[in-house]
Amino acid sequence: MQPSIKDRRSPTVAAGEEKGAWRAILEQGAHLLRSSAPMSGFDVYRNTAMNIDVARTRADRQSLLPLARPQWGVDDMKDDFTGTSEVPGVFDVRAANG
């Protein structure tokens, strides 16, 4: 005769287990962010809200251009995006070495 073994849950709950609805909403939001294009105009909104002047910052950093060093991976995804422009002083190591 085999003893009957009852299935007992641990008193310790795994992280996120009791948050099923919230977790589902977060996963849905994460999926949406990964699968959709960035919000149009969000960068303008962010810059205005945070008082960021991109043109002034870029002009202020022009003095640092002579100190710039080639970076790895700059050109790896350049053909994957449209409507972008190169940043002065930023170039790939492979392009620099010919």
Backbone as XML, in Angstrom:
<?xml version="1.0"?>
<chain id="A" units="angstrom">
  <residue number="1" name="MET">
    <atom name="N" x="0.841" y="-1.181" z="0.000"/>
    <atom name="CA" x="0.000" y="0.000" z="0.000"/>
    <atom name="C" x="0.888" y="1.246" z="0.000"/>
  </residue>
  <residue number="2" name="GLN">
    <atom name="N" x="0.589" y="2.151" z="-0.942"/>
    <atom name="CA" x="1.384" y="3.373" z="-1.046"/>
    <atom name="C" x="0.722" y="4.484" z="-0.241"/>
  </residue>
  <residue number="3" name="PRO">
    <atom name="N" x="1.562" y="5.233" z="0.435"/>
    <atom name="CA" x="0.975" y="6.356" z="1.182"/>
    <atom name="C" x="0.489" y="7.427" z="0.199"/>
  </residue>
  <residue number="4" name="SER">
    <atom name="N" x="-0.552" y="8.096" z="0.552"/>
    <atom name="CA" x="-1.044" y="9.157" z="-0.331"/>
    <atom name="C" x="-0.249" y="10.424" z="-0.035"/>
  </residue>
  <residue number="5" name="ILE">
    <atom name="N" x="0.347" y="10.951" z="-1.069"/>
    <atom name="CA" x="1.158" y="12.168" z="-0.929"/>
    <atom name="C" x="0.359" y="13.317" z="-1.507"/>
  </residue>
  <residue number="6" name="LYS">
    <atom name="N" x="0.123" y="14.289" z="-0.660"/>
    <atom name="CA" x="-0.640" y="15.459" z="-1.090"/>
    <atom name="C" x="0.304" y="16.512" z="-1.660"/>
  </residue>
  <residue number="7" name="ASP">
    <atom name="N" x="-0.161" y="17.166" z="-2.711"/>
    <atom name="CA" x="0.612" y="18.242" z="-3.314"/>
    <atom name="C" x="0.486" y="19.471" z="-2.421"/>
  </residue>
  <residue number="8" name="ARG">
    <atom name="N" x="1.613" y="19.937" z="-1.931"/>
    <atom name="CA" x="1.582" y="21.120" z="-1.071"/>
    <atom name="C" x="2.394" y="22.234" z="-1.710"/>
  </residue>
  <residue number="9" name="ARG">
    <atom name="N" x="1.821" y="23.413" z="-1.693"/>
    <atom name="CA" x="2.538" y="24.584" z="-2.207"/>
    <atom name="C" x="3.476" y="25.111" z="-1.134"/>
  </residue>
  <residue number="10" name="SER">
    <atom name="N" x="4.589" y="25.626" z="-1.582"/>
    <atom name="CA" x="5.549" y="26.233" z="-0.670"/>
    <atom name="C" x="4.956" y="27.524" z="-0.121"/>
  </residue>
  <residue number="11" name="PRO">
    <atom name="N" x="5.240" y="27.848" z="1.132"/>
    <atom name="CA" x="4.746" y="29.120" z="1.670"/>
    <atom name="C" x="5.458" y="30.319" z="1.026"/>
  </residue>
  <residue number="12" name="THR">
    <atom name="N" x="6.577" y="30.067" z="0.385"/>
    <atom name="CA" x="7.306" y="31.134" z="-0.290"/>
    <atom name="C" x="6.801" y="31.236" z="-1.725"/>
  </residue>
  <residue number="13" name="VAL">
    <atom name="N" x="6.379" y="32.427" z="-2.112"/>
    <atom name="CA" x="5.824" y="32.646" z="-3.438"/>
    <atom name="C" x="6.930" y="33.170" z="-4.358"/>
  </residue>
  <residue number="14" name="ALA">
    <atom name="N" x="7.010" y="32.633" z="-5.536"/>
    <atom name="CA" x="8.007" y="33.082" z="-6.510"/>
    <atom name="C" x="7.745" y="34.535" z="-6.890"/>
  </residue>
  <residue number="15" name="ALA">
    <atom name="N" x="8.814" y="35.255" z="-7.169"/>
    <atom name="CA" x="8.699" y="36.672" z="-7.518"/>
    <atom name="C" x="7.776" y="36.859" z="-8.712"/>
  </residue>
  <residue number="16" name="GLY">
    <atom name="N" x="6.820" y="37.744" z="-8.595"/>
    <atom name="CA" x="5.919" y="38.057" z="-9.691"/>
    <atom name="C" x="4.750" y="37.112" z="-9.852"/>
  </residue>
  <residue number="17" name="GLU">
    <atom name="N" x="4.726" y="36.012" z="-9.104"/>
    <atom name="CA" x="3.676" y="35.012" z="-9.297"/>
    <atom name="C" x="2.293" y="35.538" z="-8.930"/>
  </residue>
  <residue number="18" name="GLU">
    <atom name="N" x="2.214" y="36.336" z="-7.881"/>
    <atom name="CA" x="0.908" y="36.867" z="-7.459"/>
    <atom name="C" x="0.543" y="38.151" z="-8.186"/>
  </residue>
  <residue number="19" name="LYS">
    <atom name="N" x="1.367" y="38.566" z="-9.091"/>
    <atom name="CA" x="1.115" y="39.806" z="-9.815"/>
    <atom name="C" x="0.771" y="39.510" z="-11.275"/>
  </residue>
  <residue number="20" name="GLY">
    <atom name="N" x="-0.015" y="38.506" z="-11.502"/>
    <atom name="CA" x="-0.344" y="38.056" z="-12.844"/>
    <atom name="C" x="-0.858" y="39.137" z="-13.765"/>
  </residue>
  <residue number="21" name="ALA">
    <atom name="N" x="-1.840" y="39.919" z="-13.321"/>
    <atom name="CA" x="-2.428" y="40.951" z="-14.184"/>
    <atom name="C" x="-1.407" y="42.047" z="-14.485"/>
  </residue>
  <residue number="22" name="TRP">
    <atom name="N" x="-0.704" y="42.507" z="-13.463"/>
    <atom name="CA" x="0.298" y="43.559" z="-13.667"/>
    <atom name="C" x="1.420" y="43.072" z="-14.571"/>
  </residue>
  <residue number="23" name="ARG">
    <atom name="N" x="1.833" y="41.851" z="-14.353"/>
    <atom name="CA" x="2.912" y="41.295" z="-15.170"/>
    <atom name="C" x="2.480" y="41.186" z="-16.633"/>
  </residue>
  <residue number="24" name="ALA">
    <atom name="N" x="1.253" y="40.779" z="-16.856"/>
    <atom name="CA" x="0.733" y="40.672" z="-18.229"/>
    <atom name="C" x="0.721" y="42.034" z="-18.903"/>
  </residue>
  <residue number="25" name="ILE">
    <atom name="N" x="0.316" y="43.068" z="-18.172"/>
    <atom name="CA" x="0.278" y="44.424" z="-18.726"/>
    <atom name="C" x="1.692" y="44.904" z="-19.059"/>
  </residue>
  <residue number="26" name="LEU">
    <atom name="N" x="2.643" y="44.652" z="-18.147"/>
    <atom name="CA" x="4.026" y="45.054" z="-18.399"/>
    <atom name="C" x="4.619" y="44.322" z="-19.594"/>
  </residue>
  <residue number="27" name="GLU">
    <atom name="N" x="4.327" y="43.037" z="-19.704"/>
    <atom name="CA" x="4.831" y="42.277" z="-20.846"/>
    <atom name="C" x="4.231" y="42.784" z="-22.151"/>
  </residue>
  <residue number="28" name="GLN">
    <atom name="N" x="2.954" y="43.148" z="-22.100"/>
    <atom name="CA" x="2.286" y="43.684" z="-23.288"/>
    <atom name="C" x="2.921" y="45.015" z="-23.696"/>
  </residue>
  <residue number="29" name="GLY">
    <atom name="N" x="3.193" y="45.874" z="-22.710"/>
    <atom name="CA" x="3.833" y="47.164" z="-22.986"/>
    <atom name="C" x="5.241" y="46.989" z="-23.531"/>
  </residue>
  <residue number="30" name="ALA">
    <atom name="N" x="5.993" y="46.060" z="-22.952"/>
    <atom name="CA" x="7.359" y="45.803" z="-23.426"/>
    <atom name="C" x="7.337" y="45.313" z="-24.864"/>
  </residue>
  <residue number="31" name="HIS">
    <atom name="N" x="6.384" y="44.440" z="-25.173"/>
    <atom name="CA" x="6.269" y="43.934" z="-26.549"/>
    <atom name="C" x="5.947" y="45.075" z="-27.512"/>
  </residue>
  <residue number="32" name="LEU">
    <atom name="N" x="5.042" y="45.948" z="-27.100"/>
    <atom name="CA" x="4.671" y="47.081" z="-27.949"/>
    <atom name="C" x="5.875" y="47.976" z="-28.210"/>
  </residue>
  <residue number="33" name="LEU">
    <atom name="N" x="6.663" y="48.248" z="-27.167"/>
    <atom name="CA" x="7.839" y="49.097" z="-27.343"/>
    <atom name="C" x="8.873" y="48.463" z="-28.267"/>
  </residue>
  <residue number="34" name="ARG">
    <atom name="N" x="9.034" y="47.145" z="-28.165"/>
    <atom name="CA" x="10.014" y="46.459" z="-29.003"/>
    <atom name="C" x="9.563" y="46.354" z="-30.455"/>
  </residue>
  <residue number="35" name="SER">
    <atom name="N" x="8.259" y="46.286" z="-30.686"/>
    <atom name="CA" x="7.766" y="46.006" z="-32.031"/>
    <atom name="C" x="7.292" y="47.234" z="-32.799"/>
  </residue>
  <residue number="36" name="SER">
    <atom name="N" x="7.250" y="48.386" z="-32.177"/>
    <atom name="CA" x="6.736" y="49.557" z="-32.882"/>
    <atom name="C" x="7.814" y="50.621" z="-33.047"/>
  </residue>
  <residue number="37" name="ALA">
    <atom name="N" x="7.538" y="51.548" z="-33.946"/>
    <atom name="CA" x="8.461" y="52.654" z="-34.188"/>
    <atom name="C" x="8.396" y="53.625" z="-33.002"/>
  </residue>
  <residue number="38" name="PRO">
    <atom name="N" x="9.464" y="54.364" z="-32.764"/>
    <atom name="CA" x="9.435" y="55.345" z="-31.673"/>
    <atom name="C" x="8.325" y="56.374" z="-31.895"/>
  </residue>
  <residue number="39" name="MET">
    <atom name="N" x="7.854" y="56.936" z="-30.812"/>
    <atom name="CA" x="6.782" y="57.913" z="-30.902"/>
    <atom name="C" x="7.255" y="59.147" z="-31.653"/>
  </residue>
  <residue number="40" name="SER">
    <atom name="N" x="6.481" y="59.553" z="-32.618"/>
    <atom name="CA" x="6.818" y="60.717" z="-33.415"/>
    <atom name="C" x="6.794" y="61.968" z="-32.543"/>
  </residue>
  <residue number="41" name="GLY">
    <atom name="N" x="7.872" y="62.728" z="-32.602"/>
    <atom name="CA" x="7.923" y="63.977" z="-31.842"/>
    <atom name="C" x="8.278" y="63.828" z="-30.386"/>
  </residue>
  <residue number="42" name="PHE">
    <atom name="N" x="8.517" y="62.612" z="-29.922"/>
    <atom name="CA" x="8.814" y="62.433" z="-28.503"/>
    <atom name="C" x="10.107" y="63.133" z="-28.115"/>
  </residue>
  <residue number="43" name="ASP">
    <atom name="N" x="11.105" y="63.102" z="-29.005"/>
    <atom name="CA" x="12.374" y="63.736" z="-28.664"/>
    <atom name="C" x="12.211" y="65.243" z="-28.489"/>
  </residue>
  <residue number="44" name="VAL">
    <atom name="N" x="11.350" y="65.858" z="-29.295"/>
    <atom name="CA" x="11.081" y="67.287" z="-29.149"/>
    <atom name="C" x="10.397" y="67.556" z="-27.813"/>
  </residue>
  <residue number="45" name="TYR">
    <atom name="N" x="9.417" y="66.733" z="-27.472"/>
    <atom name="CA" x="8.717" y="66.867" z="-26.185"/>
    <atom name="C" x="9.695" y="66.719" z="-25.025"/>
  </residue>
  <residue number="46" name="ARG">
    <atom name="N" x="10.535" y="65.665" z="-25.087"/>
    <atom name="CA" x="11.496" y="65.414" z="-24.015"/>
    <atom name="C" x="12.466" y="66.576" z="-23.864"/>
  </residue>
  <residue number="47" name="ASN">
    <atom name="N" x="13.006" y="67.052" z="-24.989"/>
    <atom name="CA" x="13.971" y="68.148" z="-24.928"/>
    <atom name="C" x="13.362" y="69.412" z="-24.352"/>
  </residue>
  <residue number="48" name="THR">
    <atom name="N" x="12.107" y="69.686" z="-24.709"/>
    <atom name="CA" x="11.418" y="70.856" z="-24.179"/>
    <atom name="C" x="11.147" y="70.689" z="-22.684"/>
  </residue>
  <residue number="49" name="ALA">
    <atom name="N" x="10.646" y="69.537" z="-22.297"/>
    <atom name="CA" x="10.314" y="69.290" z="-20.894"/>
    <atom name="C" x="11.557" y="69.310" z="-20.005"/>
  </residue>
  <residue number="50" name="MET">
    <atom name="N" x="12.678" y="68.845" z="-20.534"/>
    <atom name="CA" x="13.901" y="68.771" z="-19.734"/>
    <atom name="C" x="14.839" y="69.953" z="-19.992"/>
  </residue>
  <residue number="51" name="ASN">
    <atom name="N" x="14.356" y="70.936" z="-20.768"/>
    <atom name="CA" x="15.124" y="72.133" z="-21.073"/>
    <atom name="C" x="16.482" y="71.783" z="-21.692"/>
  </residue>
  <residue number="52" name="ILE">
    <atom name="N" x="16.453" y="70.919" z="-22.688"/>
    <atom name="CA" x="17.664" y="70.482" z="-23.377"/>
    <atom name="C" x="17.745" y="71.211" z="-24.712"/>
  </residue>
  <residue number="53" name="ASP">
    <atom name="N" x="18.865" y="71.876" z="-24.946"/>
    <atom name="CA" x="19.097" y="72.556" z="-26.213"/>
    <atom name="C" x="20.156" y="71.761" z="-26.972"/>
  </residue>
  <residue number="54" name="VAL">
    <atom name="N" x="19.708" y="70.892" z="-27.869"/>
    <atom name="CA" x="20.604" y="69.987" z="-28.584"/>
    <atom name="C" x="21.615" y="70.765" z="-29.416"/>
  </residue>
  <residue number="55" name="ALA">
    <atom name="N" x="21.164" y="71.805" z="-30.101"/>
    <atom name="CA" x="22.064" y="72.581" z="-30.959"/>
    <atom name="C" x="23.160" y="73.249" z="-30.126"/>
  </residue>
  <residue number="56" name="ARG">
    <atom name="N" x="22.785" y="73.816" z="-28.993"/>
    <atom name="CA" x="23.780" y="74.478" z="-28.132"/>
    <atom name="C" x="24.776" y="73.467" z="-27.577"/>
  </residue>
  <residue number="57" name="THR">
    <atom name="N" x="24.275" y="72.310" z="-27.131"/>
    <atom name="CA" x="25.153" y="71.274" z="-26.599"/>
    <atom name="C" x="26.127" y="70.803" z="-27.666"/>
  </residue>
  <residue number="58" name="ARG">
    <atom name="N" x="25.627" y="70.586" z="-28.867"/>
    <atom name="CA" x="26.499" y="70.146" z="-29.969"/>
    <atom name="C" x="27.552" y="71.208" z="-30.282"/>
  </residue>
  <residue number="59" name="ALA">
    <atom name="N" x="27.164" y="72.474" z="-30.280"/>
    <atom name="CA" x="28.116" y="73.563" z="-30.537"/>
    <atom name="C" x="29.160" y="73.648" z="-29.422"/>
  </residue>
  <residue number="60" name="ASP">
    <atom name="N" x="28.718" y="73.475" z="-28.178"/>
    <atom name="CA" x="29.647" y="73.515" z="-27.044"/>
    <atom name="C" x="30.684" y="72.394" z="-27.112"/>
  </residue>
  <residue number="61" name="ARG">
    <atom name="N" x="30.325" y="71.293" z="-27.710"/>
    <atom name="CA" x="31.227" y="70.131" z="-27.751"/>
    <atom name="C" x="32.154" y="70.130" z="-28.968"/>
  </residue>
  <residue number="62" name="GLN">
    <atom name="N" x="32.021" y="71.100" z="-29.842"/>
    <atom name="CA" x="32.876" y="71.154" z="-31.029"/>
    <atom name="C" x="34.357" y="71.252" z="-30.662"/>
  </residue>
  <residue number="63" name="SER">
    <atom name="N" x="34.660" y="71.862" z="-29.535"/>
    <atom name="CA" x="36.057" y="71.980" z="-29.112"/>
    <atom name="C" x="36.666" y="70.621" z="-28.751"/>
  </residue>
  <residue number="64" name="LEU">
    <atom name="N" x="35.812" y="69.622" z="-28.525"/>
    <atom name="CA" x="36.304" y="68.289" z="-28.176"/>
    <atom name="C" x="36.622" y="67.423" z="-29.398"/>
  </residue>
  <residue number="65" name="LEU">
    <atom name="N" x="36.247" y="67.885" z="-30.596"/>
    <atom name="CA" x="36.455" y="67.095" z="-31.805"/>
    <atom name="C" x="37.902" y="66.624" z="-32.008"/>
  </residue>
  <residue number="66" name="PRO">
    <atom name="N" x="38.904" y="67.470" z="-31.776"/>
    <atom name="CA" x="40.276" y="66.994" z="-31.967"/>
    <atom name="C" x="40.665" y="65.840" z="-31.035"/>
  </residue>
  <residue number="67" name="LEU">
    <atom name="N" x="39.936" y="65.673" z="-29.946"/>
    <atom name="CA" x="40.234" y="64.600" z="-28.986"/>
    <atom name="C" x="39.503" y="63.300" z="-29.311"/>
  </residue>
  <residue number="68" name="ALA">
    <atom name="N" x="38.618" y="63.336" z="-30.308"/>
    <atom name="CA" x="37.796" y="62.163" z="-30.630"/>
    <atom name="C" x="38.662" y="61.033" z="-31.159"/>
  </residue>
  <residue number="69" name="ARG">
    <atom name="N" x="38.326" y="59.830" z="-30.762"/>
    <atom name="CA" x="39.019" y="58.629" z="-31.220"/>
    <atom name="C" x="38.037" y="57.773" z="-32.015"/>
  </residue>
  <residue number="70" name="PRO">
    <atom name="N" x="38.528" y="56.980" z="-32.971"/>
    <atom name="CA" x="37.632" y="56.095" z="-33.721"/>
    <atom name="C" x="36.905" y="55.123" z="-32.788"/>
  </residue>
  <residue number="71" name="GLN">
    <atom name="N" x="35.674" y="54.814" z="-33.122"/>
    <atom name="CA" x="34.844" y="53.921" z="-32.323"/>
    <atom name="C" x="34.576" y="52.629" z="-33.091"/>
  </residue>
  <residue number="72" name="TRP">
    <atom name="N" x="34.405" y="51.532" z="-32.384"/>
    <atom name="CA" x="34.031" y="50.267" z="-33.012"/>
    <atom name="C" x="32.517" y="50.212" z="-33.183"/>
  </residue>
  <residue number="73" name="GLY">
    <atom name="N" x="32.054" y="49.774" z="-34.320"/>
    <atom name="CA" x="30.631" y="49.516" z="-34.530"/>
    <atom name="C" x="29.813" y="50.690" z="-35.031"/>
  </residue>
  <residue number="74" name="VAL">
    <atom name="N" x="30.438" y="51.827" z="-35.274"/>
    <atom name="CA" x="29.699" y="53.010" z="-35.723"/>
    <atom name="C" x="28.944" y="52.729" z="-37.020"/>
  </residue>
  <residue number="75" name="ASP">
    <atom name="N" x="29.575" y="52.031" z="-37.946"/>
    <atom name="CA" x="28.979" y="51.798" z="-39.263"/>
    <atom name="C" x="28.179" y="50.501" z="-39.361"/>
  </residue>
  <residue number="76" name="ASP">
    <atom name="N" x="28.132" y="49.710" z="-38.311"/>
    <atom name="CA" x="27.500" y="48.396" z="-38.380"/>
    <atom name="C" x="26.029" y="48.442" z="-38.776"/>
  </residue>
  <residue number="77" name="MET">
    <atom name="N" x="25.287" y="49.441" z="-38.322"/>
    <atom name="CA" x="23.849" y="49.487" z="-38.585"/>
    <atom name="C" x="23.440" y="50.713" z="-39.393"/>
  </residue>
  <residue number="78" name="LYS">
    <atom name="N" x="24.390" y="51.394" z="-39.993"/>
    <atom name="CA" x="24.041" y="52.652" z="-40.673"/>
    <atom name="C" x="23.055" y="52.475" z="-41.816"/>
  </residue>
  <residue number="79" name="ASP">
    <atom name="N" x="23.035" y="51.304" z="-42.449"/>
    <atom name="CA" x="22.102" y="51.072" z="-43.553"/>
    <atom name="C" x="20.729" y="50.599" z="-43.079"/>
  </residue>
  <residue number="80" name="ASP">
    <atom name="N" x="20.583" y="50.375" z="-41.775"/>
    <atom name="CA" x="19.315" y="49.893" z="-41.228"/>
    <atom name="C" x="18.335" y="51.017" z="-40.912"/>
  </residue>
  <residue number="81" name="PHE">
    <atom name="N" x="18.783" y="52.266" z="-40.966"/>
    <atom name="CA" x="17.933" y="53.399" z="-40.605"/>
    <atom name="C" x="17.923" y="54.419" z="-41.728"/>
  </residue>
  <residue number="82" name="THR">
    <atom name="N" x="16.818" y="55.108" z="-41.845"/>
    <atom name="CA" x="16.714" y="56.170" z="-42.849"/>
    <atom name="C" x="16.500" y="57.496" z="-42.136"/>
  </residue>
  <residue number="83" name="GLY">
    <atom name="N" x="16.811" y="58.571" z="-42.819"/>
    <atom name="CA" x="16.585" y="59.894" z="-42.255"/>
    <atom name="C" x="17.565" y="60.265" z="-41.158"/>
  </residue>
  <residue number="84" name="THR">
    <atom name="N" x="18.709" y="59.622" z="-41.122"/>
    <atom name="CA" x="19.708" y="59.944" z="-40.098"/>
    <atom name="C" x="20.879" y="60.667" z="-40.741"/>
  </residue>
  <residue number="85" name="SER">
    <atom name="N" x="21.673" y="61.298" z="-39.935"/>
    <atom name="CA" x="22.865" y="61.972" z="-40.446"/>
    <atom name="C" x="24.054" y="61.604" z="-39.567"/>
  </residue>
  <residue number="86" name="GLU">
    <atom name="N" x="25.218" y="61.689" z="-40.146"/>
    <atom name="CA" x="26.423" y="61.362" z="-39.403"/>
    <atom name="C" x="26.712" y="62.450" z="-38.379"/>
  </residue>
  <residue number="87" name="VAL">
    <atom name="N" x="27.323" y="62.045" z="-37.277"/>
    <atom name="CA" x="27.711" y="62.991" z="-36.241"/>
    <atom name="C" x="29.165" y="63.373" z="-36.508"/>
  </residue>
  <residue number="88" name="PRO">
    <atom name="N" x="29.447" y="64.663" z="-36.638"/>
    <atom name="CA" x="30.818" y="65.076" z="-36.920"/>
    <atom name="C" x="31.792" y="64.547" z="-35.862"/>
  </residue>
  <residue number="89" name="GLY">
    <atom name="N" x="32.897" y="63.983" z="-36.321"/>
    <atom name="CA" x="33.919" y="63.484" z="-35.408"/>
    <atom name="C" x="33.732" y="62.049" z="-34.973"/>
  </residue>
  <residue number="90" name="VAL">
    <atom name="N" x="32.587" y="61.451" z="-35.287"/>
    <atom name="CA" x="32.338" y="60.059" z="-34.904"/>
    <atom name="C" x="32.537" y="59.193" z="-36.141"/>
  </residue>
  <residue number="91" name="PHE">
    <atom name="N" x="33.514" y="58.306" z="-36.080"/>
    <atom name="CA" x="33.780" y="57.435" z="-37.211"/>
    <atom name="C" x="34.268" y="56.083" z="-36.727"/>
  </residue>
  <residue number="92" name="ASP">
    <atom name="N" x="34.095" y="55.103" z="-37.585"/>
    <atom name="CA" x="34.419" y="53.722" z="-37.252"/>
    <atom name="C" x="35.919" y="53.462" z="-37.397"/>
  </residue>
  <residue number="93" name="VAL">
    <atom name="N" x="36.446" y="52.628" z="-36.537"/>
    <atom name="CA" x="37.864" y="52.264" z="-36.572"/>
    <atom name="C" x="38.242" y="51.684" z="-37.933"/>
  </residue>
  <residue number="94" name="ARG">
    <atom name="N" x="37.350" y="50.842" z="-38.473"/>
    <atom name="CA" x="37.648" y="50.207" z="-39.761"/>
    <atom name="C" x="37.722" y="51.224" z="-40.889"/>
  </residue>
  <residue number="95" name="ALA">
    <atom name="N" x="36.869" y="52.240" z="-40.832"/>
    <atom name="CA" x="36.906" y="53.290" z="-41.857"/>
    <atom name="C" x="38.169" y="54.142" z="-41.704"/>
  </residue>
  <residue number="96" name="ALA">
    <atom name="N" x="38.594" y="54.349" z="-40.466"/>
    <atom name="CA" x="39.782" y="55.154" z="-40.209"/>
    <atom name="C" x="41.052" y="54.451" z="-40.680"/>
  </residue>
  <residue number="97" name="ASN">
    <atom name="N" x="41.046" y="53.130" z="-40.585"/>
    <atom name="CA" x="42.228" y="52.354" z="-40.985"/>
    <atom name="C" x="42.225" y="51.987" z="-42.463"/>
  </residue>
  <residue number="98" name="GLY">
    <atom name="N" x="41.130" y="52.323" z="-43.134"/>
    <atom name="CA" x="41.050" y="52.086" z="-44.579"/>
    <atom name="C" x="40.770" y="50.689" z="-44.872"/>
  </residue>
</chain>
